[in-house]
Amino acid sequence: MNLKHKIQLFSTVGLLFIVLIINTSIYFLFNRMITNEELDRIAMRTQSIAEAMKPSELAIPAAELLRAYLPSSGMIRVIKEDKRSIVTVTKEPEFAGIAPAYKSAQTTELSKLKGTLIAKSYFPIIWSDGSIAALEVTESLASAQQNMKLLLAVLIAASLVVLIPSFIAGKMLSNVILRPIHSLNATMSEIRRNGVFKKLELTGSANDELVQLGNTFNSMIDILKNNFEKQQQFVSDASHELKTPLTVIESYARMLKRWGMNKPEVLEESVEAIYSESVRMKEMANQLLSLARHDMEQAVELSQADLLQLGEDVVRLIQAVHDRPITLHSEEREVGAFVDEQMMKQLMFILLDNALKYSTSPIELHMGCDDAGAFFSVNDRGIGIPQEDIPHIFDRFYRVDKARSRETGGTGLGLSIAKQIVDAHAGTIDVNSIEGAGTSFMVRIPVKTLR
């Protein structure tokens, strides 16, 4: 059974069930109310007859008096203690066949005669001979029973009539609910069939769960499309970047194969070029793997760390490798932050290595903290970055023509990795650069990540 039929079935059956409960309650409530009213009425009639039959007021024969009070469909009789009827007045013989019963107290009861509901009322009286007798008034409730049957028929008919609008309402409800779902299914099928990203066309001003579902789907499509475009661009850029060193290696390998054995200078040049390009390819491959891990939203293992200590470790390592002076400045004895230590070391290494490549002057690393959080900056006095290129320096494989040439060994991936590390910590990275005067990278880790 599909969802549409389920909605129609459950809405119709559910509403019918509620109507049946309400109508059943109404029927039994009215039945009890009418029955009690009839019993009270017959009890009052019996009491009135009993008062009229007092020996001191009885001027006419008892049978004649009782005939005056006889119901249109019923019986009145006087029953002695030995359960013997001494006076019986009725127009219908079937009532006379009812076995007499003596009741010493005023009471009422219900019974059935040939399927017809009857009410009996008893009231004790003093008979003319001074003995105690019971006055019994029996009356048919056929009229009330007929009214209850009519009410039952009306309630059943009303319950059945409810089925039609409830079925139509269920059908309309299923159409309203399933229309966006059908549209979503059709759009997804079209995306799978044509391989293109397509959004749902949302109409109306409602802001219900179905519209929220459509908005969520459209947001997901935007994310998928953006990621797909980034992936395509990444593959294109990576292929383009790897093509150059592979071409160089192939060319020098061909030279080695043709003249390398006979010309030592060609051998030395080729080996140096192949080694240099291999190193650059290795660096690029490592950075591509790093970017891929960040793109897959690698888990950030946050812990309490001292950025000042991390900075000292990174500076000591870089100075040992490059033999270049790097000065660390801080007015704090400890710069605490809640960060991933390995990522933060990688971030500092990227920024310091970038400064070393494009500056021959000493590099400065400043660290500190304020109310906004922890921060550190890397300053160099190198060739700087043109203002028009600053918005693009965090793009993958982007190089500034005058400052980021392949001669430095850069791949154009380092700053992209740095930006992703900062984003993973919900921080910011700002660039301030003057061409020919130097560049400063400022990184801030917000206070909400501090412990």
C-alpha positions in Angstrom: 0.0 0.0 0.0 1.5 3.3 -1.0 1.7 6.4 1.2 -1.3 8.1 -0.4 -3.7 5.2 0.3 -2.3 4.9 3.8 -3.1 8.6 4.5 -6.6 8.2 3.1 -7.2 5.0 5.0 -5.9 6.3 8.4 -7.6 9.7 8.1 -11.0 8.1 7.1 -10.9 5.3 9.6 -9.6 7.6 12.4 -12.3 10.1 11.9 -15.0 7.4 11.6 -13.8 5.9 14.8 -14.0 9.2 16.6 -17.5 9.8 15.2 -18.6 6.3 16.3 -17.4 6.9 19.9 -19.2 10.3 20.0 -22.4 8.9 18.5 -22.4 5.9 20.8 -21.9 8.1 23.8 -24.8 10.3 22.6 -27.1 7.3 22.1 -26.5 5.7 25.5 -26.7 9.1 27.2 -30.1 9.9 25.7 -31.3 6.4 26.3 -30.5 6.6 29.9 -31.9 10.1 30.3 -35.2 9.2 28.5 -35.6 6.0 30.5 -35.1 7.8 33.8 -37.6 10.4 32.8 -40.2 7.8 31.9 -39.6 5.9 35.2 -39.9 9.1 37.2 -43.1 10.0 35.4 -44.7 6.6 36.0 -43.6 6.7 39.6 -45.3 10.1 40.1 -48.5 8.7 38.3 -48.5 5.7 40.6 -48.2 7.9 43.7 -51.1 10.1 42.4 -53.3 7.0 41.9 -52.4 5.7 45.3 -53.4 9.0 47.0 -56.7 8.9 45.1 -57.4 5.4 46.4 -57.3 6.2 50.1 -60.3 4.4 51.8 -61.6 7.7 53.2 -61.7 9.3 49.7 -62.8 6.2 47.7 -66.4 7.1 46.7 -66.6 5.0 43.5 -65.6 1.4 42.9 -61.8 0.8 42.7 -62.0 -0.7 39.2 -63.8 2.4 37.8 -61.3 4.7 39.5 -58.3 2.8 38.2 -59.8 2.8 34.6 -59.8 6.6 34.7 -56.0 6.6 35.3 -55.3 3.7 32.9 -52.4 4.6 30.4 -53.2 4.3 26.7 -50.9 1.2 26.5 -50.6 -0.3 30.0 -52.2 -1.9 33.0 -53.1 -1.0 36.6 -53.7 -3.6 39.2 -53.7 -4.1 43.0 -51.7 -7.1 44.4 -52.1 -8.6 47.8 -49.3 -9.9 49.9 -50.0 -13.4 48.7 -49.1 -12.2 45.1 -52.8 -12.4 44.1 -54.2 -9.7 41.9 -57.5 -8.5 43.3 -58.1 -5.7 40.8 -56.8 -5.6 37.2 -57.5 -2.9 34.7 -56.1 -3.1 31.1 -57.1 -2.8 27.5 -54.5 -5.2 26.2 -54.8 -8.9 27.1 -51.0 -9.6 26.9 -50.5 -7.3 30.0 -52.9 -9.4 32.0 -50.6 -12.4 31.4 -47.7 -10.8 33.3 -47.2 -12.7 36.6 -48.1 -10.4 39.6 -45.3 -9.5 42.0 -45.8 -7.9 45.5 -43.5 -5.1 46.5 -43.7 -3.7 50.0 -41.9 -0.4 49.2 -42.1 2.2 46.5 -40.0 1.1 43.5 -39.7 1.1 39.7 -38.2 -1.4 37.3 -37.8 -2.2 33.6 -38.7 -5.4 31.8 -39.7 -6.6 28.4 -42.9 -8.0 27.0 -42.7 -9.6 23.6 -39.6 -7.5 22.7 -41.3 -4.3 23.9 -39.8 -2.4 26.8 -42.2 -1.8 29.7 -41.9 0.1 32.9 -43.4 -1.1 36.3 -44.0 1.2 39.3 -45.1 -0.2 42.7 -46.6 1.8 45.6 -47.9 0.4 48.9 -51.5 1.2 49.8 -54.1 0.3 52.4 -57.0 -1.7 50.9 -60.6 -1.2 51.9 -60.4 -4.2 54.3 -57.5 -2.6 56.1 -54.8 -4.9 54.7 -51.6 -3.8 52.9 -51.5 -4.2 49.1 -49.3 -3.0 46.3 -50.5 -0.7 43.6 -48.8 -1.7 40.3 -48.8 0.6 37.3 -47.4 -0.9 34.1 -46.9 1.1 31.0 -45.3 0.3 27.6 -42.3 2.4 26.6 -42.8 1.5 22.9 -43.0 5.2 22.0 -39.7 6.1 23.7 -38.1 2.9 22.3 -39.2 3.9 18.8 -37.7 7.4 19.4 -34.4 5.8 20.4 -34.5 3.6 17.3 -35.0 6.7 15.2 -32.1 8.4 17.0 -29.9 5.4 16.4 -30.8 5.4 12.7 -30.0 9.1 12.5 -26.6 8.6 14.3 -25.7 5.6 12.0 -26.6 7.6 8.9 -24.6 10.5 10.2 -21.6 8.3 10.8 -21.8 6.9 7.3 -22.2 10.3 5.8 -19.0 11.4 7.5 -17.2 8.8 5.4 -17.7 10.7 2.2 -16.2 14.1 3.3 -13.5 12.4 5.4 -12.5 10.3 2.3 -12.4 13.5 0.2 -10.5 15.4 2.9 -8.0 12.5 3.2 -7.5 12.5 -0.5 -6.9 16.3 -0.5 -4.6 16.0 2.5 -2.6 13.3 0.8 -2.3 15.4 -2.3 -1.1 18.4 -0.3 1.5 16.3 1.6 2.7 14.2 -1.3 2.9 16.9 -3.9 6.3 18.2 -2.6 7.5 14.7 -2.1 6.6 13.8 -5.7 8.3 16.9 -6.9 11.4 16.0 -4.7 11.4 12.4 -6.1 11.1 13.7 -9.7 13.9 16.2 -9.2 16.2 13.6 -7.7 15.4 11.2 -10.6 16.2 13.9 -13.1 19.5 14.7 -11.3 20.4 11.0 -11.4 19.3 10.6 -15.0 20.9 13.8 -16.4 23.8 14.2 -14.0 23.0 17.9 -13.4 22.2 19.7 -10.2 18.6 21.0 -10.0 16.7 22.7 -7.2 13.1 22.3 -6.2 10.7 25.0 -7.4 9.0 26.1 -4.1 5.7 28.0 -4.5 3.5 29.7 -1.9 4.3 31.6 1.2 3.7 28.7 3.7 6.5 27.9 6.1 5.5 24.4 7.1 7.7 21.3 7.4 7.2 20.5 3.7 8.6 23.9 2.7 11.4 23.4 5.2 12.1 20.0 3.6 12.3 21.7 0.2 14.6 24.4 1.5 16.9 21.8 3.1 17.0 19.9 -0.2 17.9 23.1 -2.1 20.6 23.9 0.4 22.0 20.4 0.1 22.0 20.8 -3.7 23.9 24.1 -3.3 26.5 22.3 -1.1 26.8 19.4 -3.5 27.1 21.6 -6.5 29.7 23.8 -4.8 31.7 20.8 -3.7 31.5 19.2 -7.1 32.7 22.4 -8.8 35.6 22.6 -6.2 36.5 19.0 -6.9 36.4 19.6 -10.7 38.6 22.7 -10.3 40.9 20.8 -7.9 41.4 17.9 -10.3 41.9 20.3 -13.2 44.4 22.4 -11.2 46.2 19.4 -9.8 46.5 17.8 -13.3 47.9 21.1 -14.7 50.4 21.5 -11.9 51.6 17.9 -12.1 51.9 18.1 -15.8 54.8 20.5 -15.7 57.2 18.5 -13.5 56.3 15.3 -15.3 57.1 17.0 -18.7 60.5 18.3 -17.3 61.4 14.8 -15.9 60.4 13.2 -19.2 62.5 15.7 -21.2 65.6 15.3 -19.1 65.2 11.5 -19.1 65.1 11.6 -22.9 68.3 13.7 -22.9 69.9 11.2 -20.5 68.9 8.4 -22.8 70.3 10.1 -25.9 73.4 12.0 -24.7 73.8 11.5 -20.9 76.3 8.6 -21.1 78.7 10.6 -23.3 78.3 14.2 -21.9 78.9 14.5 -18.1 77.5 18.1 -18.1 74.2 16.8 -19.5 74.2 14.0 -17.0 74.7 16.4 -14.1 72.1 18.8 -15.3 69.5 16.1 -16.0 70.0 14.4 -12.6 69.7 17.8 -10.8 66.6 18.8 -12.7 64.9 15.4 -12.2 65.8 15.4 -8.5 64.4 19.0 -8.1 61.2 18.3 -9.9 60.7 15.0 -7.9 61.1 16.9 -4.7 58.6 19.4 -5.8 56.2 16.7 -6.9 56.6 15.0 -3.5 55.8 18.2 -1.7 52.8 18.9 -3.9 51.5 15.3 -3.3 51.8 15.7 0.4 50.0 19.0 0.3 47.3 17.6 -1.9 46.8 14.7 0.6 46.6 17.3 3.4 43.9 19.3 1.5 42.0 16.1 0.8 42.0 15.2 4.5 40.7 18.7 5.4 38.0 18.5 2.6 36.8 15.3 4.2 36.3 17.3 7.4 39.0 15.5 9.3 38.2 15.4 13.0 39.7 18.3 14.9 41.2 17.0 18.2 40.9 20.0 20.5 42.8 20.2 23.7 44.2 22.8 26.0 47.5 24.1 24.5 50.0 26.9 25.0 50.5 28.6 21.6 53.6 30.3 22.9 55.2 26.9 23.5 54.0 25.6 20.2 55.5 28.7 18.5 58.9 28.1 20.2 59.0 24.5 19.0 58.2 25.5 15.4 60.7 28.3 15.4 63.4 26.1 16.8 62.7 23.5 14.1 62.7 25.9 11.2 65.8 27.7 12.3 67.6 24.3 12.5 66.6 23.5 8.9 66.9 26.8 7.2 69.5 28.5 9.4 67.5 31.8 9.2 66.9 34.1 12.1 63.3 34.1 13.4 62.4 36.4 16.4 59.5 35.4 18.7 57.8 38.3 20.6 55.2 38.0 23.3 54.2 40.0 26.4 52.6 37.0 27.9 54.2 34.1 29.7 51.6 31.7 28.4 49.1 32.0 25.5 46.4 29.4 26.3 44.0 28.2 23.6 41.8 25.2 23.0 43.2 24.0 19.6 44.4 20.9 17.7 48.2 21.1 18.5 49.3 19.3 15.3 47.1 21.5 13.1 48.3 24.6 14.8 52.0 23.6 14.4 51.3 23.0 10.7 49.6 26.4 10.4 52.6 28.2 12.0 55.1 26.2 9.8 53.2 27.1 6.6 53.1 30.9 7.4 56.8 31.0 8.6 58.0 28.9 5.6 56.0 31.2 3.3 57.7 34.2 4.9 61.2 32.6 4.5 60.6 32.0 0.8 59.8 35.6 -0.1 62.0 37.5 2.3 65.7 37.6 3.0 65.3 39.8 6.1 64.7 38.4 9.6 61.2 37.0 10.3 59.1 38.1 13.3 56.5 36.0 15.1 54.2 37.9 17.6 51.9 36.1 20.0 49.4 37.3 22.6 45.8 37.1 23.9 43.1 39.6 24.6 39.4 39.6 25.4 38.6 38.4 21.9 40.8 35.3 22.2 44.4 34.2 21.3 46.3 35.5 18.3 49.6 35.4 16.6 51.1 37.1 13.5 53.9 36.4 11.1 55.7 39.5 9.7 58.3 39.6 7.0 60.1 42.4 5.1 59.9 40.7 1.8 58.7 41.6 -1.7 55.0 41.9 -0.6 51.8 41.1 -2.4 49.9 43.4 -4.8 46.6 44.5 -3.4 44.6 43.1 -6.3 46.0 39.6 -5.6 45.3 39.5 -1.8 41.7 38.3 -2.1 42.9 35.3 -4.1 46.0 34.1 -2.2 44.0 31.4 -0.3 42.7 29.9 -3.5 44.3 26.6 -4.4 47.3 26.7 -6.8 47.0 30.5 -7.0 50.3 32.3 -7.4 51.1 36.0 -7.6 53.0 36.4 -10.8 55.7 38.6 -9.4 56.0 37.1 -6.0 54.9 33.4 -6.2 56.9 32.0 -9.1 57.9 28.4 -9.3 61.5 29.3 -8.7 60.7 29.5 -5.0 59.5 25.9 -5.0 55.9 26.9 -4.0 52.9 24.9 -5.1 50.2 27.4 -4.4 48.6 25.1 -1.8 50.1 26.1 1.5 48.0 29.2 2.2 44.9 27.2 1.1 45.7 24.6 3.8 46.4 27.4 6.3 42.9 28.9 5.6 41.2 25.5 6.2 43.0 25.0 9.5 41.9 28.4 10.7 38.3 27.7 9.6 38.4 24.4 11.4 39.1 26.4 14.6 36.4 29.0 13.8 39.1 31.6 13.6 40.1 34.3 11.2 43.2 35.0 9.2 43.9 38.5 7.8 46.6 39.7 5.4 48.2 43.1 5.4 50.8 43.6 2.7 52.6 46.4 1.0 54.4 45.6 -2.3 58.1 45.9 -1.8 57.8 46.5 2.0 56.6 43.2 3.4 53.6 41.1 4.5 51.9 40.3 7.8 49.5 37.4 8.4 47.3 37.8 11.5 45.6 34.7 12.9 42.9 34.9 15.7 41.4 32.0 17.6 38.1 33.2 19.1 37.5 33.2 22.9 34.7 30.7 22.6 37.3 28.0 21.9 39.4 29.0 24.9 39.3 27.0 28.2 
